Amino acid sequence: MLEAGQIILGVYALLLILGGIMGKLKAGSTVSFIAGGLSGLAALLALRTSQNDPAQGFLIGGTLAVLLAGVFLSRLIRTRKVMPAGIVLVLSAVVAISLFVLREKLVTPM
């Protein structure tokens, strides 16, 4: 359970960073490059935090994913383009739900 959450955070961080790089390469967007890099670093911070305090790390990662889902929902509504807004929206929603469910299992005694 703990490892699954950490794997989710690691993959999410990697995808965010790669998404920022792709935004720069494909569209020439420096904003995407910076935002993807900072978001990826925040996810890596959540991963690092989860190694010492899993509940806190998953809370940070889940909150980041919710915030990014909101940003990309707004972009999807505005642009109506599935790529990248719809993809990142779905990815972020899945990550947020997964991390919050795993966190709940950690903090709730069985």
Z-matrix of the N, CA and C atoms (Angstrom, degrees):
N
C 1 1.458
C 2 1.532 1 109.90
N 3 1.322 2 116.50 1 -49.44
C 4 1.452 3 121.12 2 179.46
C 5 1.531 4 110.90 3 -63.36
N 6 1.322 5 115.70 4 -45.76
C 7 1.464 6 119.92 5 -179.90
C 8 1.521 7 111.86 6 -63.75
N 9 1.312 8 117.11 7 -36.35
C 10 1.470 9 120.51 8 179.22
C 11 1.520 10 110.56 9 -60.73
N 12 1.316 11 116.91 10 -44.83
C 13 1.461 12 120.81 11 178.68
C 14 1.514 13 112.10 12 -63.35
N 15 1.314 14 116.16 13 -39.05
C 16 1.461 15 119.98 14 179.54
C 17 1.528 16 111.18 15 -69.81
N 18 1.313 17 116.83 16 -37.14
C 19 1.467 18 120.07 17 175.47
C 20 1.525 19 109.96 18 -64.27
N 21 1.332 20 116.89 19 -43.54
C 22 1.469 21 121.31 20 178.05
C 23 1.522 22 109.75 21 -57.91
N 24 1.324 23 117.28 22 -46.66
C 25 1.464 24 120.72 23 -179.63
C 26 1.529 25 111.80 24 -63.71
N 27 1.319 26 116.84 25 -41.85
C 28 1.462 27 120.35 26 179.72
C 29 1.513 28 112.50 27 -63.97
N 30 1.320 29 116.18 28 -45.41
C 31 1.472 30 120.36 29 179.25
C 32 1.524 31 110.19 30 -66.23
N 33 1.316 32 117.12 31 -41.45
C 34 1.466 33 121.57 32 178.89
C 35 1.532 34 110.41 33 -60.84
N 36 1.328 35 116.61 34 -45.22
C 37 1.464 36 120.76 35 178.34
C 38 1.523 37 110.51 36 -59.30
N 39 1.311 38 116.21 37 -46.42
C 40 1.467 39 120.99 38 179.96
C 41 1.527 40 111.22 39 -61.02
N 42 1.320 41 116.75 40 -44.38
C 43 1.469 42 120.44 41 -179.74
C 44 1.528 43 111.89 42 -65.83
N 45 1.324 44 117.06 43 -37.03
C 46 1.464 45 119.61 44 177.91
C 47 1.529 46 110.95 45 -65.18
N 48 1.320 47 115.99 46 -44.41
C 49 1.463 48 120.28 47 179.20
C 50 1.532 49 110.23 48 -64.21
N 51 1.327 50 116.58 49 -46.19
C 52 1.465 51 120.25 50 178.46
C 53 1.526 52 111.71 51 -62.66
N 54 1.319 53 116.62 52 -36.59
C 55 1.464 54 120.58 53 177.41
C 56 1.518 55 111.62 54 -63.41
N 57 1.324 56 116.80 55 -40.40
C 58 1.465 57 120.30 56 176.37
C 59 1.514 58 111.74 57 -63.80
N 60 1.329 59 116.28 58 -40.94
C 61 1.472 60 120.68 59 178.22
C 62 1.521 61 110.04 60 -64.92
N 63 1.328 62 116.87 61 -43.29
C 64 1.474 63 120.30 62 179.54
C 65 1.530 64 110.84 63 -64.17
N 66 1.322 65 116.96 64 -38.70
C 67 1.462 66 120.01 65 177.35
C 68 1.517 67 111.56 66 -60.76
N 69 1.318 68 115.76 67 -38.69
C 70 1.472 69 120.03 68 177.96
C 71 1.523 70 111.29 69 -69.69
N 72 1.337 71 116.43 70 -44.79
C 73 1.466 72 120.09 71 -177.20
C 74 1.523 73 112.82 72 -70.77
N 75 1.326 74 117.23 73 -44.05
C 76 1.468 75 120.90 74 -174.61
C 77 1.530 76 113.00 75 -81.62
N 78 1.337 77 116.36 76 -40.70
C 79 1.464 78 119.29 77 -174.10
C 80 1.526 79 112.86 78 -113.74
N 81 1.322 80 116.89 79 -3.35
C 82 1.454 81 119.96 80 -178.49
C 83 1.516 82 113.26 81 69.12
N 84 1.325 83 116.92 82 24.93
C 85 1.457 84 121.78 83 -174.38
C 86 1.531 85 111.71 84 -90.28
N 87 1.317 86 115.21 85 106.06
C 88 1.462 87 120.16 86 175.87
C 89 1.529 88 110.29 87 -68.04
N 90 1.328 89 116.79 88 -34.57
C 91 1.463 90 120.88 89 178.74
C 92 1.531 91 110.14 90 -61.33
N 93 1.332 92 117.45 91 -44.29
C 94 1.465 93 120.88 92 177.86
C 95 1.524 94 110.92 93 -62.37
N 96 1.319 95 116.17 94 -40.48
C 97 1.463 96 121.46 95 179.65
C 98 1.522 97 110.64 96 -61.38
N 99 1.320 98 116.53 97 -48.25
C 100 1.467 99 120.99 98 -179.16
C 101 1.526 100 110.63 99 -68.54
N 102 1.322 101 117.41 100 -46.43
C 103 1.467 102 120.81 101 -178.61
C 104 1.523 103 111.34 102 -63.90
N 105 1.323 104 117.20 103 -42.50
C 106 1.458 105 120.47 104 177.94
C 107 1.514 106 111.56 105 -64.00
N 108 1.331 107 116.06 106 -42.06
C 109 1.458 108 119.99 107 178.77
C 110 1.514 109 112.57 108 -64.57
N 111 1.328 110 116.71 109 -45.59
C 112 1.470 111 119.86 110 179.75
C 113 1.531 112 111.95 111 -66.94
N 114 1.326 113 115.96 112 -39.83
C 115 1.470 114 119.66 113 177.88
C 116 1.519 115 110.52 114 -65.17
N 117 1.326 116 116.44 115 -42.04
C 118 1.459 117 120.71 116 177.30
C 119 1.518 118 111.76 117 -62.90
N 120 1.327 119 116.49 118 -40.63
C 121 1.470 120 119.96 119 177.24
C 122 1.525 121 111.14 120 -64.91
N 123 1.326 122 117.18 121 -38.02
C 124 1.467 123 120.45 122 176.99
C 125 1.528 124 110.63 123 -63.74
N 126 1.332 125 116.51 124 -39.44
C 127 1.469 126 120.06 125 177.25
C 128 1.532 127 110.40 126 -66.66
N 129 1.330 128 116.94 127 -37.22
C 130 1.473 129 119.94 128 176.02
C 131 1.522 130 111.10 129 -66.45
N 132 1.332 131 117.18 130 -35.82
C 133 1.467 132 121.01 131 174.79
C 134 1.523 133 110.27 132 -62.91
N 135 1.326 134 116.59 133 -41.71
C 136 1.463 135 120.60 134 177.09
C 137 1.527 136 110.31 135 -62.87
N 138 1.332 137 116.69 136 -40.80
C 139 1.466 138 120.97 137 177.18
C 140 1.521 139 110.37 138 -61.45
N 141 1.314 140 116.70 139 -46.66
C 142 1.471 141 121.16 140 179.95
C 143 1.527 142 110.56 141 -62.12
N 144 1.314 143 116.91 142 -42.71
C 145 1.461 144 121.51 143 178.51
C 146 1.524 145 110.35 144 -62.86
N 147 1.326 146 116.94 145 -37.90
C 148 1.474 147 120.78 146 -177.82
C 149 1.523 148 112.51 147 -65.77
N 150 1.321 149 117.45 148 -18.76
C 151 1.462 150 119.86 149 178.99
C 152 1.525 151 111.36 150 -71.62
N 153 1.336 152 117.15 151 -31.05
C 154 1.465 153 121.33 152 178.19
C 155 1.526 154 112.66 153 -100.31
N 156 1.318 155 116.02 154 -34.19
C 157 1.462 156 121.82 155 -177.86
C 158 1.535 157 108.03 156 -140.96
N 159 1.344 158 116.08 157 85.05
C 160 1.474 159 119.57 158 -174.56
C 161 1.529 160 113.98 159 -54.69
N 162 1.317 161 117.92 160 -42.10
C 163 1.464 162 119.69 161 -178.17
C 164 1.523 163 110.91 162 -62.11
N 165 1.319 164 117.06 163 -42.59
C 166 1.465 165 121.10 164 179.40
C 167 1.528 166 111.03 165 -67.75
N 168 1.318 167 117.46 166 -43.90
C 169 1.460 168 121.28 167 179.09
C 170 1.521 169 112.01 168 -61.31
N 171 1.335 170 116.29 169 -42.43
C 172 1.464 171 119.94 170 179.23
C 173 1.529 172 110.94 171 -68.80
N 174 1.335 173 116.90 172 -33.08
C 175 1.466 174 120.40 173 176.17
C 176 1.526 175 110.32 174 -65.26
N 177 1.322 176 117.12 175 -45.08
C 178 1.466 177 120.89 176 178.45
C 179 1.527 178 110.18 177 -62.01
N 180 1.328 179 116.74 178 -48.83
C 181 1.462 180 120.73 179 -179.66
C 182 1.516 181 112.60 180 -63.07
N 183 1.321 182 117.22 181 -42.01
C 184 1.460 183 120.99 182 178.96
C 185 1.517 184 112.37 183 -65.47
N 186 1.328 185 115.78 184 -39.57
C 187 1.460 186 120.05 185 178.34
C 188 1.527 187 110.76 186 -66.16
N 189 1.325 188 116.68 187 -42.50
C 190 1.465 189 120.85 188 175.39
C 191 1.527 190 110.30 189 -57.44
N 192 1.318 191 116.66 190 -45.63
C 193 1.464 192 120.96 191 -178.76
C 194 1.531 193 111.47 192 -64.04
N 195 1.326 194 117.52 193 -38.27
C 196 1.472 195 120.60 194 177.42
C 197 1.527 196 110.20 195 -64.81
N 198 1.330 197 115.90 196 -44.37
C 199 1.469 198 119.32 197 179.02
C 200 1.527 199 111.64 198 -61.95
N 201 1.322 200 116.69 199 -43.67
C 202 1.463 201 119.55 200 178.80
C 203 1.527 202 111.40 201 -67.53
N 204 1.332 203 117.35 202 -35.43
C 205 1.464 204 119.80 203 176.23
C 206 1.528 205 110.00 204 -61.29
N 207 1.319 206 116.75 205 -40.35
C 208 1.465 207 120.41 206 177.71
C 209 1.520 208 112.44 207 -63.76
N 210 1.327 209 116.25 208 -44.04
C 211 1.469 210 121.12 209 178.95
C 212 1.530 211 109.93 210 -60.89
N 213 1.332 212 115.90 211 -45.98
C 214 1.458 213 118.52 212 -175.73
C 215 1.523 214 112.74 213 -77.95
N 216 1.324 215 118.68 214 -23.75
C 217 1.461 216 120.74 215 171.08
C 218 1.525 217 109.16 216 -64.60
N 219 1.318 218 116.00 217 -44.17
C 220 1.463 219 120.90 218 177.67
C 221 1.532 220 110.78 219 -59.97
N 222 1.324 221 116.49 220 -43.72
C 223 1.471 222 120.14 221 179.26
C 224 1.525 223 111.70 222 -66.21
N 225 1.333 224 116.29 223 -39.48
C 226 1.467 225 119.81 224 179.00
C 227 1.521 226 110.66 225 -63.20
N 228 1.325 227 116.86 226 -43.34
C 229 1.464 228 120.98 227 178.81
C 230 1.525 229 110.33 228 -63.46
N 231 1.333 230 116.15 229 -41.57
C 232 1.461 231 120.94 230 -177.47
C 233 1.530 232 112.83 231 -72.16
N 234 1.329 233 117.24 232 -44.38
C 235 1.467 234 120.10 233 -173.60
C 236 1.520 235 114.14 234 -97.52
N 237 1.326 236 116.81 235 -23.76
C 238 1.464 237 123.26 236 -175.47
C 239 1.529 238 112.09 237 60.80
N 240 1.325 239 116.95 238 24.37
C 241 1.463 240 121.89 239 178.42
C 242 1.524 241 109.46 240 -104.09
N 243 1.332 242 114.73 241 123.12
C 244 1.458 243 120.02 242 -178.80
C 245 1.531 244 110.94 243 -69.34
N 246 1.319 245 116.36 244 -32.23
C 247 1.457 246 119.93 245 -179.55
C 248 1.513 247 108.93 246 -108.84
N 249 1.293 248 120.33 247 120.14
C 250 1.450 249 129.14 248 4.21
C 251 1.523 250 114.27 249 -96.92
N 252 1.341 251 117.48 250 -10.81
C 253 1.465 252 120.49 251 -170.53
C 254 1.524 253 113.66 252 -57.72
N 255 1.316 254 117.79 253 -48.54
C 256 1.466 255 120.92 254 -177.72
C 257 1.514 256 112.32 255 -66.60
N 258 1.326 257 116.51 256 -38.35
C 259 1.466 258 120.96 257 -179.59
C 260 1.523 259 110.54 258 -65.82
N 261 1.337 260 116.46 259 -47.59
C 262 1.469 261 119.77 260 -178.74
C 263 1.531 262 110.34 261 -68.67
N 264 1.321 263 117.26 262 -33.74
C 265 1.466 264 121.09 263 176.03
C 266 1.522 265 110.60 264 -59.65
N 267 1.326 266 117.05 265 -51.20
C 268 1.471 267 120.99 266 -179.22
C 269 1.521 268 110.59 267 -64.37
N 270 1.331 269 117.10 268 -45.70
C 271 1.461 270 121.11 269 178.77
C 272 1.522 271 110.78 270 -57.85
N 273 1.317 272 117.23 271 -47.48
C 274 1.463 273 121.24 272 -178.26
C 275 1.527 274 111.54 273 -65.21
N 276 1.326 275 117.29 274 -38.67
C 277 1.468 276 120.43 275 178.18
C 278 1.525 277 110.88 276 -64.44
N 279 1.327 278 116.92 277 -42.60
C 280 1.468 279 120.95 278 179.07
C 281 1.531 280 110.29 279 -64.85
N 282 1.325 281 116.65 280 -42.57
C 283 1.467 282 120.61 281 179.15
C 284 1.529 283 110.11 282 -63.71
N 285 1.328 284 117.07 283 -46.57
C 286 1.467 285 120.38 284 -179.41
C 287 1.520 286 111.24 285 -59.21
N 288 1.316 287 116.94 286 -49.23
C 289 1.469 288 120.51 287 -179.59
C 290 1.529 289 110.50 288 -60.82
N 291 1.322 290 116.26 289 -45.56
C 292 1.469 291 120.36 290 -178.85
C 293 1.520 292 111.50 291 -60.81
N 294 1.324 293 116.77 292 -47.09
C 295 1.462 294 119.93 293 -177.53
C 296 1.524 295 111.99 294 -67.85
N 297 1.322 296 117.62 295 -38.42
C 298 1.459 297 119.28 296 179.13
C 299 1.532 298 111.60 297 -69.56
N 300 1.327 299 117.13 298 -35.95
C 301 1.474 300 120.19 299 176.29
C 302 1.523 301 110.04 300 -65.58
N 303 1.336 302 116.84 301 -45.95
C 304 1.463 303 120.21 302 178.34
C 305 1.522 304 111.30 303 -63.09
N 306 1.319 305 117.24 304 -39.90
C 307 1.460 306 120.84 305 178.38
C 308 1.522 307 110.97 306 -63.06
N 309 1.311 308 115.94 307 -42.07
C 310 1.465 309 120.48 308 179.65
C 311 1.529 310 110.47 309 -60.34
N 312 1.325 311 116.83 310 -39.83
C 313 1.461 312 121.19 311 178.58
C 314 1.526 313 111.46 312 -65.86
N 315 1.328 314 116.28 313 -30.74
C 316 1.468 315 120.50 314 179.40
C 317 1.526 316 111.82 315 -74.31
N 318 1.323 317 117.25 316 -40.42
C 319 1.458 318 120.52 317 -173.53
C 320 1.522 319 113.97 318 -90.94
N 321 1.326 320 117.99 319 -16.29
C 322 1.458 321 121.57 320 -179.30
C 323 1.530 322 109.17 321 -98.92
N 324 1.330 323 116.25 322 116.64
C 325 1.467 324 117.43 323 178.15
C 326 1.529 325 111.15 324 -67.18
N 327 1.310 326 114.99 325 144.80
C 328 1.470 327 118.92 326 -177.54
C 329 1.496 328 111.59 327 -92.61
